[in-house]
Amino acid sequence: MTSINRRTFLAVGAVAPFSYVALVHAPMVAMAQTTPPLTAEQMAYYSLPFQDARFAGFARTANDFEIQSANLALQKSTNETVRGVATRATPVFTDANTSLERNRNEAGITAAPDADFKKIADEAMTQLNSLSGPDFDRAYGTYQLRLLTAMVAQYGAYSQDTNNSAPLRRYAQEQFPKMKEALENVTRLTAGK
């Protein structure tokens, strides 16, 4: 091997691992730099505790979105980081749905979905279904940030309100740390850390 070929080989060998990291994380980092999770108005809205029926509907919509979008990510994404987030989300939100239904039944509450949150979740699923590749990965990260931010705000507010149903408040208190951890993971993911 000549000295020029050896230098070229060494340079490519040194840069290749960094190129891989950039290719895996670049779509998520680009998304995080351009998309705010929620407006100030939306944040104020989700930071106030809902009534029991609306909270139950909100939580069901949130859990269903997280499960459906994670399954879609496992089908559509080739990005290992995105797939890792989706793989971890599925059991967390499946368990959350089971716990929600048990606590909702104990409280005797009929769930009434929050129309605004349902609209965001439905639009997200429509968008995600239409995308693939890096475009899917960016949109998945965007919607994860938006919906998880709303979920953490609402679960935190609801879990503190003693005027709400004790079984549903207990559910919110149990799930709040898990929702917060999921948001922290997605925030780190989209920041490229």
CORTACOR-V101219 format. One record per residue. N is the residue number from 1. RES is the residue in one small letter. PSI is psi in whole degrees, 0 to 359 (NA if undefined). Layout:
[[N RES PSI] [N RES PSI]]
//
This chain:
[[1 m 129] [2 t 165] [3 s 326] [4 i 315] [5 n 321] [6 r 318] [7 r 317] [8 t 316] [9 f 315] [10 l 321] [11 a 316] [12 v 319] [13 g 327] [14 a 327] [15 v 330] [16 a 314] [17 p 322] [18 f 326] [19 s 321] [20 y 313] [21 v 317] [22 a 320] [23 l 323] [24 v 317] [25 h 341] [26 a 315] [27 p 321] [28 m 320] [29 v 316] [30 a 319] [31 m 315] [32 a 331] [33 q 347] [34 t 350] [35 t 112] [36 p 140] [37 p 308] [38 l 152] [39 t 166] [40 a 322] [41 e 315] [42 q 320] [43 m 318] [44 a 320] [45 y 311] [46 y 346] [47 s 353] [48 l 134] [49 p 135] [50 f 166] [51 q 162] [52 d 307] [53 a 320] [54 r 322] [55 f 316] [56 a 318] [57 g 319] [58 f 311] [59 a 319] [60 r 315] [61 t 316] [62 a 312] [63 n 316] [64 d 316] [65 f 313] [66 e 319] [67 i 312] [68 q 317] [69 s 325] [70 a 317] [71 n 321] [72 l 319] [73 a 321] [74 l 332] [75 q 320] [76 k 332] [77 s 142] [78 t 358] [79 n 117] [80 e 328] [81 t 315] [82 v 316] [83 r 325] [84 g 317] [85 v 315] [86 a 319] [87 t 319] [88 r 328] [89 a 322] [90 t 306] [91 p 326] [92 v 312] [93 f 337] [94 t 315] [95 d 321] [96 a 319] [97 n 317] [98 t 314] [99 s 320] [100 l 312] [101 e 320] [102 r 313] [103 n 325] [104 r 316] [105 n 317] [106 e 323] [107 a 344] [108 g 33] [109 i 138] [110 t 128] [111 a 136] [112 a 106] [113 p 145] [114 d 118] [115 a 319] [116 d 314] [117 f 319] [118 k 321] [119 k 316] [120 i 315] [121 a 318] [122 d 317] [123 e 321] [124 a 314] [125 m 321] [126 t 313] [127 q 312] [128 l 322] [129 n 334] [130 s 355] [131 l 165] [132 s 169] [133 g 212] [134 p 330] [135 d 319] [136 f 314] [137 d 316] [138 r 314] [139 a 321] [140 y 313] [141 g 318] [142 t 309] [143 y 328] [144 q 314] [145 l 313] [146 r 308] [147 l 320] [148 l 326] [149 t 315] [150 a 319] [151 m 314] [152 v 318] [153 a 312] [154 q 315] [155 y 320] [156 g 315] [157 a 313] [158 y 320] [159 s 341] [160 q 345] [161 d 111] [162 t 356] [163 n 353] [164 n 168] [165 s 130] [166 a 315] [167 p 320] [168 l 324] [169 r 318] [170 r 316] [171 y 312] [172 a 319] [173 q 323] [174 e 321] [175 q 336] [176 f 312] [177 p 326] [178 k 320] [179 m 319] [180 k 318] [181 e 319] [182 a 318] [183 l 318] [184 e 319] [185 n 315] [186 v 324] [187 t 316] [188 r 318] [189 l 312] [190 t 339] [191 a 355] [192 g 22] [193 k NA]]
//
